[in-house]
Amino acid sequence: MKLCICFIISSLAIITALPASNKEPFVCTKECRNGGECVGPDTCFCRYANFEGPQCDLPVNRCNTSGPSKNLKSVSCTPSRCTLECKSGYVFPPLGKSKISLFCRTDVWVQKGANTTSTYHPSCQPE
C-alpha cells in the first residue's frame, strides 16, 4: 500500500508516493495521469495499456505507421496521423486530391472527416 502526499509549490505539483517499506519517497514533479502511478523519481507506471508516455498522458494508437508506397511523392506518419501526397499527375480517388490526411481511430486508419471505422487503403491513380 502506498500513501500519496501532494504539495503545490508555486504552480508546480509535486506528487510523493511512499513505498510500502517507507524507505524513500518517490517524487514525480509532473503528475501521472490516466491511472498512472509514480514508481520512481519522475517515473510513472502506466496501469492501462491504452496510455503511454512519461506521465501516461499519450493515448496509444495501434495503427500501422507504414503507408502505401505506389506512386507516392511523400508519406509522413506518427502513431496517430499520416499525411500522404501523390506524385505529380496522380490523385487519390474518388476525392481527386493529391494530398490527404488519415487519422488512427479505433486502431484503423480513417480518412479525415469520415464517420466510418473501416480500414482505408489509399492508392494514387493517374488523373
Secondary structure, 3 states (H helix, E strand, C coil): CCEEEEEEECCEEEEEEECCCCCCCEEECCCCCCCCEEEECCEEECCCCCEECCCCCEECCCCCCCCCCCCEEEEEECCCEEEEEECCCEEECCCCECEEEEEEECCEEEECCCCCCCCCCCCCEEC
